[in-house]
Amino acid sequence: MAYGQSRAVVMRYLVEDGFGPDVSARVGVSYGRTSGEIDPVKVIDRVEVDIGITPLMAASEDGRIAILYYDGRERLRLAVREPGGDFEVASVGRAASGDLALDVGLNGDIVVAWRDFGVVKARVQRRGHGLGRVEVLGPTETTATVDASVADDGHVAVAWSNVDFRSGPGGETLTASSTVVRAAIRPPGPRLFEAAQTLYDSGEPRGPQTSVTIDSSATGATVAWTESEVDTQGTQRFPILTATTDAARRFEAPVSIPAEGAVEDIALTAGGSTSVAWTPMGQSVGLFAASRPAGGTAFGPQETVTDRPASFAKFALNPQDGRSTLIWNGTDDSGNPALPASTRE
């Protein structure tokens, strides 16, 4: 679900009845009313079902909506709706898996990123223009986690993690070498992505254990991920690392948050502050967060958001006052499934 022009927009992915490889699904949306009711689904497209690949949706403040989805035949499609208009569907390109990322900036610019065979690709659509060319951002030898963000000033950032491989002793096999986190920045205007930076290289087959997440604002971009390491006592640890761009939009050396866990999401406000949320590694109970003030270099202490079950936590920023709200899959006071939310004051 997203909000555009003060209306709730709910993405629908409706699987048709049937069996075998020819089962289809309807991709559509429903719009909210001021009364609180949700309208019936408006179908945008019909595609072949690909189990495990979920469509993504994002929207700008003024109601520009984008939906990125897989057609079941190794192809991506992007449906875009301007405020007051109808959805228009365009082909994005070939994709090897469901490792997808989508974001719509406050200015309406759109970025899509995905994993193809052996590489991560991206396309940008500036508002008022068509979908830009396919850009190859860098290698990914195995399944990657990909995330993307559009800043208020038009900068675009994409981050991903993957396991790099090397040839075996005889040159005929491949063995896992190290886990790597990379990111690439695209300046505003009709320009292309700059060369990707390597933010983290484990040097051996280990971590990060969770999805890489990135967010950006007019002041820069920050990537967060979870590392996996074993301390001198043989205990496995999962420190959280972040890397932030400098004034030249180059990522600086990673710094750690004084906590451990599986990173869920990150949010940068227009004023420059940063918040990161995470859950305990391998557990479904508890949600925590830490924040860094604008201009600061270190995150504050861990804060407990909830000690109840929590998963799939996401930040949402209020465009009026810049405050961040954390929303997650959780439970209410009676233990029933719910979508709790917590706003940082």
N, C-alpha and C positions, 0 to 999 in steps of 0.2 A: 504494500500500500504506500501511496505517496500523496502529497498535497500540492495542488496547483490552483491559483486564483481562489484560495480559501475553500476549495472543494476537495473532498477525499476521492482518490482514484484507486480502485482495487483491480489489480491484474488478475485475470482468470486464465487457467490452463485446464480445459475440460476434456478429459479423455473419453472418446466414443466407445461404445460397447463393441466387443469383438476380440478375436484371438489371432495369434500369428504375427508375421512381420508387417502386415498391412493395416494395423490399427492406427487410426488417425486421432488427432486432438484439435480442439478449437482454441485459438489464442484470442483473448478479448479483454475488455475492461468493463467495469461498472462504475458509475459516478454517484457520489453521495449528494444528498439533498440537505438543505438547511434544516429540515425537519428531523434529520438524523437517519433517514431511511436510505437504502442503497438501491439504485435503479437496476433493472434486469441487465444481463450481460449484453454487450455490443461486440459481436464477433469481428475480428480484424483479419484473421487468416486461418487456414486449416492446413495442418502439417502432419507428417508421420510422427508417431510417438517415439521418443528416445528416452527410455527409462533412466533416471538419475541425472538428466540434464534439465535444470529448472530455468525458465526464462527470467530475465532481469528487467526491472523497471526503475526509471528515475524521472524526476520532473524539476523544472525550474520554478521559481516563485510565481511567475506570471502565467503558468499553466502550459508551458511547452513540455510534452510528455514523450519519452522514448522507451521502447520495449525491444530488447535484444533476445532473440530466441533461435533455436536450432531446428532445422527442417527435417532432421532424421536422415539426411543424405550427405552428411559431411559439409553442410553449407549453413552459414549464418544469415539471418535476416534482421533488419532493423526497421521498426515501425515508428514513425514520428508524427506527432499531432501538434499543429500550431494552435494557440488559444482560439477557440470558437470554430475550428476547422475539423476536418476528418483525418484519420490516419492515412499516411502514405507509406508503402512498404518498399524497401530497397534491399538488394542483395549486398551483403558485406564481404563475403569471401569464404574460402574453405576453412574448416576447423577440424582438428584431430580429436577433440574431446570437449568436455563440458567446462573446461577451465576458462571462464569468461569474466569480463569486467565491463561495467558501464557506469558512466556518470554524466549528469547534466549540470552545468554551472549556473550560477544565478543569472548570468547574462544569456543563457540559452545555448551556449556552445556544448557540443556532445563529443565524448570520447568513448570508443569501444576498443577493447584489447582482448586477445585470445591466444591460445596455443594452437599452432599448426604443427605439422610434422617437423620436429627438431628446432623450431624457432618460436618466438613470441612476436605477434604482429599487432598493429594498431591502426585505426583510422580516426580522423577528427573531422567533425562537421561544424564549421563556424556558422553562427546564425546568419541567415540570409544567403548562404552558399550551399552548394551540393556537398555530398560526402567526399572527403579528400582521398588521396591515393593511399594504397596499402603500404605501410612502412614496416620493415623488419627491424625490430629493436635489439634482438640478441638471441643467443642460443638457449635451448632448454632440452636437455637430453631425455628427461623423463617427465612424467606428469608434473605440471607446475601449478602453483597457486598464484593467481594474477589479481591485481587490484589497480584501479585507475581513479584519477581525480582531476577536476577542472577548477582552477582558482578563479577568484572574482576578477582578476586582471587579465584573464585569458591564458595564463600559463597552464600547461597540461603535464601531468606526471603519471607514469606507469611504473609499477614495481612488481617483481615476481621472484619466486624461489624455485630451485630445482636441484637435482643431484647431477653433478658433472661426472663423466666417465672417462676412463683412460684404457688404452689397449693392454691386454694381458701380457704375460711374459713372452709368449710365442707370437704375439701380434694378432692372434686369431680370436681372442675373447675380449670381452669388456668387463671391467670390474669397477665398482663404485669408488670414486676418488674423493669427492668432497661435496658438501651441500653449500650452495652459493645463493646469495641474495643480490639482485641487481635492480637498478632503477634508471629511467631515462626521462629527461625533461624536454618539453617542446615549448619554445617561446611563443608569445602572442603573435597574431597576424598570420600571413601566408608563408610560414616557415615550417621546417621539418624538425623531427626529433633530433636532439644532439646525441652524440655517442653515449651509450649506456655506461654507468659506473658500477663497479663491483663494490658493494657495501659490506659484504661479509663473506668469508670463505673459511669453512670449518677446518680445511686441511685434511679431513678424514671423513668417512661416511657417518655423519651424525647430524642432528637437528638442522634447520629449525623444525619443530614438531607441529607447528600450527600454521594457519594461513598468514601470509604477509598482508599487511594492511597499510594504506597510504592515504593521506589527506593533504590538501594544500590550500593556501590563502594568498592574498596579495603580498604577504610577508615572507612566504617560502613554502616548503614542503617537508613533511616528516614521515618516515617509514618506521613501522614497528613490527617486530617478529619475536619468536621465542627460540632461544638456543637450547641445545642439549649438551651437558657436560658432566664429567665425573670428577668430584673433588679428590683431594689427597687421601681422604678416608674411604674412598670407593663408593661414595653416595652420589646417585644421579641427581643433578640439579637442572632446573629449567629457568634460567634468568631471562628477563625481558630486555631486549635491546631496542634502541631507537637511533636513527640517523637523520639529521636535519640539514637542510641546505644553508649555505652562507649567503652573503649579500650578492655574490656572483651566480647564485643558483647552482653551486656545486655542493654535493653532499660531503659533510665533514665526517670524521671518524665516529663510529658508533659509541654510544654511552648507554649504561644500564640503568634501569629503574630498580630501586631497592625493594624488589619483590620477585616472586616466581609465579609462573602460571602460563596458561594458554591464551594468547592474545585474541581478543574478540573484535575490537574496533578502535579507531583513533579519530579524534576531531580537533581541527584547528579553527579558532574563531577569527573573525575579521580583525580583532584587536591584537592577535598574535599569541594568545594563550593556547596551550595544548593539553588534551586529556586523553588518556589511554585506559581502556577497560579490559579485564581479563577474568578468566575462571580458573579454579584449581586444576592442574594438569591431571587428566584421567578421572575427574570427578564431575558430578552434575549438580553439586550443591555449592552455593556461594558465588557472588559476583563482586569484584573489587575494581577500584579505579585509583588513578593518581593524576595530578595536574602539574603543569609547569607554567609559571606566569610569563607574560610577554617579556621578551628580552632576557629571560633566565636561561641557564644552562643545565639546571638540575631539576628533577621532578620531586615533588613533595612526598610525604609519607603515604603509605597505602591507606585507602579509605574503604570501609565495608559498605557496599551498596545494598546487599541483601545476604542473609544467611540461609535463604531458602533455595530450592532448585532453580537453576538459571541456565539458559543456553541461547545461542543466536542473538547476542546483545548487539545493538546498533545505536549510534549517536544520531540525533537530529538537532540542527541548530535553528534557533529562532532568528529570522532575518532582521527583526526589529531591534532586539536588544542584544543579540549575539550569544545568549545563554544556551548551554548545551543540555539536552535531555537524553537520558539513556533509557532505551526500551528493550525488553527482553522477553523471551518465552519463560514463563514462571507459573506461580500458583497464587491464589488469593488466600485470605485468612482461613478459609475452610479446606484448603488443599486442592481446590479445583483448578484446572488449567486456566491461565489468565495471561494478559499482556501488561505486566506492571511497568511503571515509568518513574524515573527519578530525575528531577531537574536540579542542576547545580546553581546555588545562589551566588 
